[in-house]
Structure formats: C-alpha cells, structure tokens
Amino acid sequence: MNNRNKHFCKNIKIFAAGSLKSPLRQIVDEYSQVSNVSVDLELGPSGILKNRIMAGERADLFLSANHAHARELMVHGRTGEVIAFATNELCLFGRFAPCGDDEQLLAVMLDETLRLATSTPGDDPGGDYAFEVFKRADFLKPGVSAILAAKSKQLVGGKDSTAPPPGIHAVAQLFFNDETDIFLGYYTSALIVREQVGNIHIEKLPKQIACKTEYTMARLSSTSLEAEKIASFILSSRGGEILQQHGFGLP
C-alpha cells in the first residue's frame, strides 16, 4: 500500500458536544458507507473536550456547542477558522402543567415545590446558556435571576457528573432517579428525554429571555484531507438535513 492510500485510510477522530450524538452518528454512518475511512466519535461536554485538546490529545475536528471553546483553541494556535454549522434553543421541560403565558412559565421555574436542574456551567455550554437565561429572567421580573441561580442544581455535564447507563440520556436518568422535576436545557435533549421517559412536557422560552445557541466547527491544525472531507459533508445540504431531522436549526 502506498503512502497516499495509508493517508486515505487514516482514522479520523472527532471531539463533539454530547448533544450532537444522534445526528453525528447518522452523519458518520452515511459518510462511512461511501468512504474507506474509520471515524472515531468522542462525545462529551464541550468545555471538557476543549481542555483535553489543550492538554495534547489528538483530534481532527472539534464540534463545540458554543463559539467560546473553539475560539479559545484558535487563540492558542490550535485551529484555523471557526465555522457555525447548527443552532439549538433552550426550553423548560419536565413534569409540570402546560403554561398559558410567559408569567406562568416563570412561576413554574420559581416554584419552590419543583426541583430545577441544569447542566454544569464552564464544563458544558448548556449550563452557561441556562445561567444566561436566569440573568435575562430579570427582564420579566426584576430580582429573580439570583433566586433561579441559587435554586438550580447542576446535575449533568460536569467532570464529576455521574454517567448514565448506555443508551440512556443523562437528563432522562435524572427523571428515572427522581432527582429533578424540571430541567432547563436544549430542545433537542428534551425531545430525546420525552421519548425515553414519557410524560414530559416541553415549553419554549419567552423571546425576552431566550438566548441564541450556536454550534461551531474547528478544524485542528493537524486535520487531514480525510477529515476535511467529512467536515465538508457535515456542512453540506445533506448534513444540514440530518441535523434538522434531529431538531437542530441551521445558522
């Protein structure tokens, strides 16, 4: 086998936000059917994955749930251009009655009888976004941001968070274990949790407190030709179709 073929058969390693699990696995499956390349997906909280790359672990592509982690790698010369390729949105989901208006939704979040959970800020952008929503909640009712931040428990997405059983979403496991009543997190996660747990109500956030969530792609400095090809597939119209099938939006 010549050097060119060896390069073509190189294993590609993708570090990606855990919330991208479902669409990425479909993308990788489809890509693998038309290529001779093995793709290794490493899924987890974007902040933790970024730290592993900074510590020297090899990755060809980094797919982050925000801009900040990918840009930090760029500042340190580890990546080139950072490209937004997908969007998501935060919502409130769990075991509560449907809300008739924005005021009622905020009342649910503040209800002392309902345990509120989020992901872990710093380690996982989902937690950062949740705390941004808490800050913006002051637009609806001044002074509630501190109450929401103090009330919430960060139960997933951290370096010390308990991993769920195989095939079970981390937030679904919280509901199975009766560790929370409501969760502020990604809409795409809410869809999976509702499918796995059942009896889960989903409410989108009011425009005043909703925050934009964008996923970004960074090609690492060592990115190979094969990794460039799968990056192009993710950014293609077919890649976009798959992302949308799983509840994501396009930038």
C-alpha positions as CSV (number, residue, x, y, z in Angstrom):
1,M,0.0,0.0,0.0
2,N,1.5,3.4,-1.0
3,N,1.6,6.4,1.3
4,R,-1.3,8.0,-0.3
5,N,-3.6,5.0,0.5
6,K,-2.3,4.9,4.0
7,H,-3.2,8.5,4.4
8,F,-6.6,7.8,2.9
9,C,-7.3,5.0,5.4
10,K,-6.3,7.1,8.4
11,N,-8.6,7.0,11.4
12,I,-10.4,10.3,11.9
13,K,-11.1,11.5,15.4
14,I,-13.9,13.9,16.1
15,F,-14.4,15.6,19.5
16,A,-18.0,16.7,19.7
17,A,-20.6,18.1,22.1
18,G,-22.7,15.3,23.5
19,S,-25.9,16.9,22.4
20,L,-24.8,16.2,18.8
21,K,-24.8,12.5,19.4
22,S,-27.8,11.4,17.4
23,P,-27.2,13.4,14.2
24,L,-23.5,12.9,14.2
25,R,-23.8,9.1,14.4
26,Q,-26.2,9.2,11.4
27,I,-23.8,11.5,9.6
28,V,-20.8,9.2,10.3
29,D,-22.8,6.1,9.3
30,E,-23.7,7.7,5.9
31,Y,-20.2,9.0,5.3
32,S,-18.6,5.7,6.2
33,Q,-20.8,3.9,3.5
34,V,-19.2,5.9,0.7
35,S,-15.6,6.2,2.1
36,N,-12.8,3.9,3.3
37,V,-12.2,5.9,6.5
38,S,-12.8,5.0,10.1
39,V,-14.3,7.7,12.2
40,D,-14.0,7.8,16.0
41,L,-16.5,9.9,17.8
42,E,-15.6,11.3,21.2
43,L,-18.7,12.8,22.7
44,G,-18.9,14.9,25.9
45,P,-19.3,18.4,27.4
46,S,-17.6,20.9,25.0
47,G,-15.6,22.6,27.8
48,I,-14.1,19.3,29.0
49,L,-13.3,18.2,25.4
50,K,-11.6,21.6,24.8
51,N,-9.4,21.1,27.8
52,R,-8.4,17.7,26.7
53,I,-7.3,19.1,23.3
54,M,-5.4,21.9,25.0
55,A,-3.6,19.2,27.1
56,G,-2.4,17.5,23.9
57,E,-5.0,14.8,23.0
58,R,-5.3,14.3,19.3
59,A,-8.5,15.4,17.4
60,D,-9.0,16.2,13.8
61,L,-12.3,18.1,14.3
62,F,-13.8,19.8,17.3
63,L,-17.6,20.4,17.2
64,S,-18.5,22.7,20.1
65,A,-21.9,23.7,21.5
66,N,-20.7,27.3,21.6
67,H,-18.2,29.8,20.0
68,A,-16.1,30.4,23.1
69,H,-14.4,27.0,23.4
70,A,-13.5,26.7,19.7
71,R,-12.2,30.3,19.7
72,E,-10.0,29.6,22.7
73,L,-8.3,26.9,20.7
74,M,-7.9,29.3,17.8
75,V,-6.3,31.9,20.1
76,H,-3.8,29.3,21.1
77,G,-3.0,28.4,17.5
78,R,-4.6,25.0,17.6
79,T,-7.3,25.7,15.0
80,G,-8.0,27.8,11.9
81,E,-11.3,29.3,11.1
82,V,-14.3,28.6,13.4
83,I,-17.5,28.0,11.5
84,A,-21.1,28.0,12.8
85,F,-22.9,25.0,11.4
86,A,-26.0,24.4,13.6
87,T,-28.3,26.1,16.1
88,N,-30.4,24.9,19.0
89,E,-32.6,26.5,21.6
90,L,-33.2,26.2,25.3
91,C,-36.5,25.2,26.7
92,L,-38.0,24.1,30.0
93,F,-39.1,20.5,30.2
94,G,-40.2,18.1,32.9
95,R,-43.3,17.2,34.9
96,F,-45.4,20.3,35.1
97,A,-48.7,21.6,33.7
98,P,-48.7,23.5,30.4
99,C,-48.1,27.2,30.8
100,G,-50.6,29.7,29.5
101,D,-48.2,32.6,29.2
102,D,-44.7,33.9,30.0
103,E,-45.6,34.8,33.6
104,Q,-46.8,31.3,34.3
105,L,-43.7,29.8,32.9
106,L,-41.5,31.9,35.1
107,A,-43.7,30.9,38.0
108,V,-43.0,27.3,37.3
109,M,-39.3,27.9,37.3
110,L,-39.6,29.7,40.6
111,D,-42.0,27.2,42.2
112,E,-40.3,26.1,45.5
113,T,-42.0,22.7,45.2
114,L,-40.4,21.9,41.9
115,R,-36.7,20.9,41.8
116,L,-34.9,22.8,38.9
117,A,-31.8,21.3,37.3
118,T,-29.4,22.5,34.6
119,S,-26.1,21.3,33.1
120,T,-22.8,22.5,34.5
121,P,-21.5,26.0,33.5
122,G,-17.9,26.1,32.4
123,D,-17.7,22.4,31.6
124,D,-20.8,22.4,29.4
125,P,-22.2,25.3,27.3
126,G,-25.7,24.0,28.1
127,G,-25.1,25.2,31.7
128,D,-23.7,28.5,30.5
129,Y,-26.8,29.1,28.4
130,A,-29.1,28.2,31.3
131,F,-27.4,30.8,33.5
132,E,-27.7,33.3,30.8
133,V,-31.5,32.6,30.7
134,F,-31.5,33.2,34.5
135,K,-29.9,36.6,34.0
136,R,-32.4,37.5,31.3
137,A,-35.3,36.5,33.5
138,D,-34.9,39.8,35.3
139,F,-36.5,41.4,32.2
140,L,-39.7,39.5,33.1
141,K,-39.5,40.0,36.9
142,P,-36.6,42.1,38.4
143,G,-34.6,40.2,41.0
144,V,-35.4,36.6,40.1
145,S,-32.1,35.8,38.4
146,A,-30.3,35.3,41.7
147,I,-33.2,33.2,43.0
148,L,-33.1,30.9,40.0
149,A,-29.3,30.6,40.1
150,A,-29.4,29.7,43.8
151,K,-32.3,27.3,43.4
152,S,-31.0,25.3,40.4
153,K,-28.8,22.2,40.8
154,Q,-26.1,21.4,38.2
155,L,-26.6,17.6,37.9
156,V,-25.2,16.7,34.4
157,G,-22.4,17.9,32.0
158,G,-19.7,18.2,34.6
159,K,-16.4,16.4,35.1
160,D,-17.7,14.8,38.2
161,S,-21.3,14.1,36.9
162,T,-22.4,10.5,37.1
163,A,-22.6,8.8,33.7
164,P,-25.9,7.3,32.7
165,P,-26.3,3.7,31.6
166,P,-25.6,3.0,27.9
167,G,-28.4,4.2,25.7
168,I,-30.0,6.5,28.3
169,H,-29.8,10.3,28.1
170,A,-28.1,11.8,31.1
171,V,-31.2,14.0,31.8
172,A,-33.5,11.1,31.3
173,Q,-31.6,9.3,34.0
174,L,-32.3,12.3,36.4
175,F,-36.0,11.8,35.9
176,F,-35.7,8.0,36.2
177,N,-33.9,8.5,39.5
178,D,-36.4,11.2,40.7
179,E,-33.6,13.7,41.1
180,T,-35.4,16.6,39.4
181,D,-38.8,17.8,38.4
182,I,-37.9,20.4,35.7
183,F,-34.8,20.9,33.6
184,L,-33.6,23.9,31.6
185,G,-31.8,22.6,28.6
186,Y,-31.6,22.0,24.9
187,Y,-34.8,21.5,22.9
188,T,-33.1,18.5,21.1
189,S,-32.4,16.9,24.5
190,A,-36.0,17.5,25.6
191,L,-37.2,15.5,22.6
192,I,-35.0,12.6,23.5
193,V,-35.9,12.7,27.2
194,R,-39.6,12.7,26.3
195,E,-39.1,9.7,24.1
196,Q,-37.2,7.8,26.8
197,V,-39.1,8.8,29.9
198,G,-42.6,9.7,28.7
199,N,-45.0,12.1,30.4
200,I,-42.5,15.0,29.8
201,H,-43.9,18.4,29.0
202,I,-41.9,20.9,26.9
203,E,-42.2,24.6,27.0
204,K,-40.3,27.0,24.8
205,L,-38.9,30.1,26.5
206,P,-40.2,33.6,26.0
207,K,-38.3,35.7,23.5
208,Q,-37.2,38.2,26.2
209,I,-35.2,35.5,28.0
210,A,-34.3,33.0,25.2
211,C,-30.7,33.0,24.2
212,K,-29.1,32.0,20.9
213,T,-27.2,28.8,20.9
214,E,-24.8,28.1,18.0
215,Y,-22.6,25.1,17.4
216,T,-19.3,25.6,15.8
217,M,-16.7,23.5,13.9
218,A,-13.0,23.9,14.3
219,R,-10.5,22.1,12.2
220,L,-7.5,21.3,14.3
221,S,-4.0,22.2,13.0
222,S,-3.3,18.5,12.3
223,T,-6.5,18.0,10.3
224,S,-6.0,15.5,7.4
225,L,-7.5,15.5,3.9
226,E,-10.0,12.8,5.0
227,A,-11.1,14.9,8.0
228,E,-11.6,17.9,5.6
229,K,-13.9,15.7,3.6
230,I,-16.1,14.7,6.5
231,A,-16.1,18.3,7.6
232,S,-17.5,19.3,4.2
233,F,-20.1,16.5,4.5
234,I,-21.3,17.9,7.8
235,L,-21.5,21.4,6.3
236,S,-23.3,20.1,3.1
237,S,-27.0,20.2,2.4
238,R,-27.3,16.6,3.4
239,G,-25.5,17.2,6.7
240,G,-28.0,20.1,7.3
241,E,-30.9,17.8,6.5
242,I,-29.8,15.3,9.1
243,L,-29.3,18.0,11.8
244,Q,-32.8,19.3,11.1
245,Q,-34.3,15.8,11.3
246,H,-33.0,15.7,14.9
247,G,-34.4,19.0,15.9
248,F,-31.5,21.3,15.2
249,G,-31.6,24.5,13.2
250,L,-29.2,25.9,10.7
251,P,-27.3,29.3,11.1
